[in-house]
Amino acid sequence: MFRVLFLPALCLAMLSVSTTAALHDRGNGLIYDDVLDITWLQDANYALTSG
């Protein structure tokens, strides 16, 4: 019984969740994500490339 109800509920949940983040370039290699409310480094290897 659980399996019969779980699969349709899972499919419905996957279809109903939809978010779109707007990414804003803050300059100096910083990117702001307004959904997560965090700022990312544009260079993933910053520790290696910063000298």
PyMOL commands that set and color helices and strands:
alter all, ss='L'
color gray80, all
select helices_A, chain A and resi 2-16+46-49
alter helices_A, ss='H'
color red, helices_A
select strands_A, chain A and resi 23-27+30-33+38-41
alter strands_A, ss='S'
color yellow, strands_A
deselect
rebuild
show_as cartoon
